[in-house]
């Protein structure tokens, strides 16, 4: 099992609980401003890690531009409100020491995402140990302030104004004909861990890689003593080596988690719920100013199931 995949799943668990459980918590109490800024980059780093395991040839390359929908959780309360995600980063020459954010992020000026006559400006964020990156999120906790609509078979374009270190350019991606959707389970359904769990889904393209993930569902832990990420930071969720992860080379529309796997996951932590997720990546390369940039269109869905 790849450690990079497990790292992204740990952060997905954190974000899922903050958004999917409808917590009133906007940010962890006692976190320093520096720690909160670095959390924004944690999200980007974990996204990059998952793209690497989905087939993106990194750390080679000089930038990543990504758009996706519903990857973290299903829209439980309003099926029409599809959650859009996007980030962008161009790498300079300075090493950061991070395996998934290997080089300092370069300022690219202003970036806007255009589609179907609409335009959304991305937030620019900076950290002294990472440089510059762009996201739809203005805060690491509390969600996006903008809605990136999903329109099938539509061109979505990163319009980059450019800077001294990164000339202006445009990078386009085409949305999938349909989003991935789990068809045989809904949020809150009850399962028997003594039986195999077969997940059925529709959507996505037939040839793109699929990531299956199953993890124990945990609530955020109480505030603890000051640590490396600032006061009040406690690990959330199970140890990374105890998650079930499978990368499929195509899109079969079905996958079975064995009863033995489920019982091992649940008994280890006494979990009363599990999170099951299915994601897909469509990846391409773009050459710009002598550099190779990677672009990815992603979509996926997750659901929380109760254990009897």
N, C-alpha and C positions, 0 to 999 in steps of 0.2 A: 504494500500500500504506500502511495507516494506522500511524503511528509508535506509537500506544498499543498496538496488537495486538502489534507487534514487541517492545515492552518486556516485556509479560507472558510472551511466549514465551521470552525470555532467562532469566527467573526460573524458568519451568517447566523449562527445560533443567537449571538448577542443582539444583532440588529432585528432578527425575527421577533425576539421576546419584547423588545422595546416598541416595535411597530405593531406586530400582530396581536399582542395582548392588550393593546389600547392603554398602555401605561400613561399616567399623567406626568411621568418623569421626562423632562426635556434634556437634562444633562446630569451626570453623576455629581452629587453634592461633594464639595471639597476638592474637585479636580482643579489643577492649575490651568491657566490659560495655555501654557506651553503644551501640557498633556492633551488638552482638548484639540489643539491644532494638529498634534501628531496623530490623534485618532482619525482625523480626516484622511491622512496619508495611509494609515493602516488599512482602511477600506479599499483604497486604490491598490495598495500592495497585494492585498488578498485577492482582488479581482484579477490582477496580473498573474498571480500564482495559479489560479484556476484556468486562465486562458493558456498558460504554458502547458498544463496537463491536458488541455483540450486540443493541443496541436500547434499552438502559436510558437514559432521558433525563437524563443527568448532564452537567455539575455541578449542574443544577437539582435541587431536592429536598433533604431534610433528614436523610436516613438511608438506609442500605443493610443489608438482612438477607438472608443467602444460605446455602443448603444445597446440597451436591452430593456426587456419588459418582464415584470412579474417574477423576477428571479428569486426574490427573497421570501415572498409569501403571496398566497392567493388573496384576491380582494374579497374577503369574507363578508363584508357589510354591504358592498355595492359592486356587483359584477361589471357595471359599466365603467367603473373608475379604475382603469388599468394603470399600474405604477410603472413609470418610465425611469430608467437609470442611464447615466452617461458619465464618462470621464475621459480626459485627454492628458497626455504627458509626452514631452519630447526630452530626450536625454542628452546632456552635455558630456564633457570628458571627465569631470571630477567624480571619483569613486565615493559612494556613500557608506559602503560596508554592509548594505542590506542585500540579501540574495534576490529579493523580488522587486527592489527598486535600486538597481545596481549603480546608477549614475545620477548626478545632480540634475533636477528638473530645470529646463530652460524656459524663460519667459517667451511666450509666443504672441504677446499683445492681447487683443480681444478675440474670443472665440464665440461664435454664434452658431446654433444648430437651426438650419432651415429645412422645412418640409411642407409641401402642399399649401404654399402661401403663408405659412406661419414662421415665426422666428423667436428663438429663445437664447438669451445670453447666458453663458456658463459663468460660474463663480471662479475667480482666480484665488488660489490659496498658496501660502508660502510657509516653509519651515526651514530653520537654519541648517538642519541635518538632511533635508530632502530637496530643497530648492522650490520650484514652482510646479504646480499641477492645476488642473481644471476639473470641476465637477458641477452637477446640478444641485448639490447640497451646499447650503450656506452654513449649516451646523452639523456636527458629527452625530448628534442625537436630535430627533424631532422631525426628520423627514425633509422632503424637497419642498421648496417654496413655489415651484412651478410644475405644471403638468405637461409632460412630454407624451403627446397622444400617440396611440398606435393606429396606423392606417396600413392595411395590407398592401404588399407589392408597391411600395412607395419609396422614392429616393429621399434619403435623409443626408444632409450635407453639413460637415464641419467647415464653416467659413472663417478662416484664420487670418487676422489682420497682419500678423508678422511683427518681427522685431529685428534688432541688429544681429542677433544670433540665429534667428529662424525666419527666413523669407516667407511672405504671405503665400497662401495656397488654399485649395479646397479639396476636401476628401469626402467622397460619397459612399454610402452603403444603401442597400435595398432591403426593406423590411420583408419578413417571411409572409407567405400567403395566409398563414394562420398561426396563432400562438399555441404553444403546448398547453394541454389541459388534462389533468387526471380525471378519468371518466368513471371509475368504479368506487371512488371514495370521496366523501365531502368532509369539510372541516368538522371535527367533533365526533365522527363515526367511531364506533367501538370495534376493536379487533381482539381476537384470541391469539396470544403469542405462542400457544401450543400448536398452532397450525401455520403452514407456509403462508406468506403474504405476497400475493401477486398484484402488482401495480399495472394498470392499463392506462394509456394516454393516447391522445390524438394531437395533431398539429406538428409544426416544424417541417423541415425537409427530410426526405427519406435517407439521405446519405451522410448528413452531418453527425459528428460524434455526440453521444448522449452521456451526461453525468448523472448517476443515481446516487443519492445520499440519504442515509437514515441515521438519526441521532436522537439521544434522549433529550426530552424537553425539560428545561430547568428555568426557575425564576431567578431574577437578579439577586445576588447575595447582599447581606447587610454591609454597611460601610465598615472597612477595616483600617488598620494602621497605615501610615504613610509608606508608600512603596516606590518603585522605580518610575511609575506612571503618575505619581502624585498621590495625595491622601485620598483614602476611600476606594482605592482600586483593588478589587478582588477578582480572581479568575472566575468566569461564569461558564457553566456547562461541564461536560465530562472531559477527562483527559483525551487528547487528540487520538491516541492509539486505539480508543474504544469506540470509534465511529465506523459505520459500515459505508464503504465507498466503492463504486464500480464505474469505470469508464468504458462505454460501449463504442465500437468502431462505426456503428450506423444507428439507425432509428427503427428498432423493431416494433415499437408501440407497446411493449410488455416486458416486464422483468419480475422475477420471483426472488424474494428474500426468504431464506429457509427459517423454519421454526427454531432450529438450533442457533442461528445467528441472532434472531430476535430475543430469545431467552437469555443468551449471553449478554446482550446489550442491556436488557431491562433488569435482570437480576443483579448485575454489577452495581447499579445505582438505585434500585428500587423505584425506577421511573414509572409514573402513572400515565404518561403520554409520550409519544414519539413524533418526530418531524420527518416526513418523507418528502424528498424533492427530486424533480426531474428537470434538467437544463440541457440546452443545445447551443453550439457556437458555429457561426459561419465566418470564416477568417480569410482575409486577403492581404496582399502586400502592395504598397504604393511607393514609387521612387520619387524623391523630391530633393533637389539641390545636392545630389550626390549621396543622399542618405536613404535608407530603407525604413519605411514606416509601416507598422502593422495596424490593420483595422478589423474590427470584429462586430458583427451583429449577433446579439444573444437574446434568447428568451427561455423562460422556464416557469415552473410553478412548484409550490410546496403546500402541504397540508398537515395539520396536527390531528393525530389519531389517539383516542383513549384506549388504554390497555385494561382488560378485565382481569 
